[in-house]
Amino acid sequence: MKALAPRTLDEALLQLTQTPDLRPLAGCTDLMVSEPEDRRDWSGVLDLRGISELRGIEWRGETLEIGAVTAFSEIRDSPEVRQSFPALAEAASRIGGWQIQNRASLGGNMANASPAGDSLPVLLVLDAQVVLVGPEGKRSVPYRDFHLGYRQTALGPGEIIGWVQLPKPPVGATQFFRKVGTREAQAISKVVVALLASVSDGQISDYRLAAGSVAETPVRLTEVEESIVGRALKPEVADLAGHLAAQAVRPIDDVRSTAEYRRFALAQVVRRMTLQLVR
Ligand SMILES: Cc1cc2nc3c(=O)[nH]c(=O)nc-3n(C[C@H](O)[C@H](O)[C@H](O)COP(=O)(O)OP(=O)(O)OC[C@H]3O[C@@H](n4cnc5c(N)ncnc54)[C@H](O)[C@@H]3O)c2cc1C
């Protein structure tokens, strides 16, 4: 059986109203590996790739809107993203290899809801909003409220992710992204970190820190942020930030890493990012 392949959002919403448990499909890079070949049944699948409204990157006033089906290669190469959201461009360029980046979508990374999804800590520090669309209409959810638990999201029956909205970051803020994996490419993160920080008059005035692969969901490390904002910019602050970050998370041992290494790597990455503010 073939997947349903609507050409417009209205057509997709009609199909979702009639059958709310249809499984949305974008790049299929997660869906393909999650289902053994002999059990793949495309009849319950709603292919979103032909819906042009859900693809593209565009400024709407002070907000950059990215369609959920937009592939990471488009995000990686977008002048708008590279200029205003370099951490997201960097994350996009670190997801899988080029073949994966050409297919994998931002919406798929979010809906797949892996704690190791590389774009997700970036969305947290950028204070992204997610526009969900379904049979009841549109609703906007702060991205920090989107992941409810391990592999759980705020998506309701028949709802899909439509767009991600990124408010323009504060002028002068510096953005960082770093993933730690077994290899430089094609590795699922042992730890992934994003930071957005501003310094004014020698003090850290904004410090937004998030990490993935260190808890059931990607997490914003608000206790660390609160301890660091307002401090004078000195190397010791970088040590403190790394130390506090390692204490704030609840990583697990699994096939990719031990919890102990994850804490260690997180502390080092946060320390180095913060030191770059000092220099
Ligand atoms: C070889 C390989 C390497 C990879 N490397 C990385 C990596 O380095 N970093 C990383 O983060 N990930 C990686 N991944 C995982 C995967 O590529 C990403 O999670 C990707 O973003 C998924 O997007 P997709 O468009 O392919 O989603 P799909 O596979 O099409 O869908 C994934 C899930 O999201 C749902 N979904 C998709 N779009 C929507 C939508 N708009 N609304 C609601 N639900 C939706 C689907 O129903 C499904 O449950 C890798 C995968 C492979 C196979």
The ligand as an ORCA input file, in Angstrom:
! r2SCAN-3c Opt
* xyz 0 1
  C      22.607      7.370      9.459
  C      21.824      8.322     10.352
  C      22.525      9.314     11.034
  C      21.834     10.194     11.859
  N      22.559     11.148     12.523
  C      21.916     12.018     13.331
  C      22.646     13.019     14.025
  O      23.866     13.144     13.919
  N      21.946     13.863     14.839
  C      20.588     13.776     14.986
  O      20.012     14.568     15.724
  N      19.874     12.827     14.341
  C      20.499     11.952     13.518
  N      19.792     10.977     12.873
  C      18.349     10.874     13.110
  C      17.445     11.592     12.066
  O      18.118     11.800     10.851
  C      16.925     12.925     12.594
  O      16.239     12.764     13.813
  C      16.024     13.651     11.579
  O      15.919     15.010     11.910
  C      14.627     13.057     11.458
  O      13.931     13.808     10.480
  P      13.099     13.125      9.303
  O      12.559     14.242      8.488
  O      13.899     12.114      8.574
  O      11.959     12.427     10.163
  P      11.077     11.133      9.819
  O      11.918      9.891      9.894
  O      10.290     11.341      8.577
  O      10.102     11.179     11.080
  C      10.619     11.026     12.400
  C       9.460     11.074     13.403
  O       8.878     12.356     13.414
  C       7.507     12.319     12.980
  N       7.356     13.530     12.177
  C       8.124     13.942     11.124
  N       7.752     15.159     10.725
  C       6.734     15.546     11.521
  C       5.921     16.726     11.601
  N       6.100     17.790     10.801
  N       4.951     16.773     12.549
  C       4.765     15.737     13.385
  N       5.493     14.595     13.370
  C       6.479     14.510     12.440
  C       7.352     10.990     12.270
  O       6.029     10.500     12.352
  C       8.319     10.112     13.045
  O       7.735      9.678     14.258
  C      20.433     10.078     12.021
  C      19.725      9.082     11.315
  C      20.411      8.210     10.500
  C      19.647      7.140      9.746
*
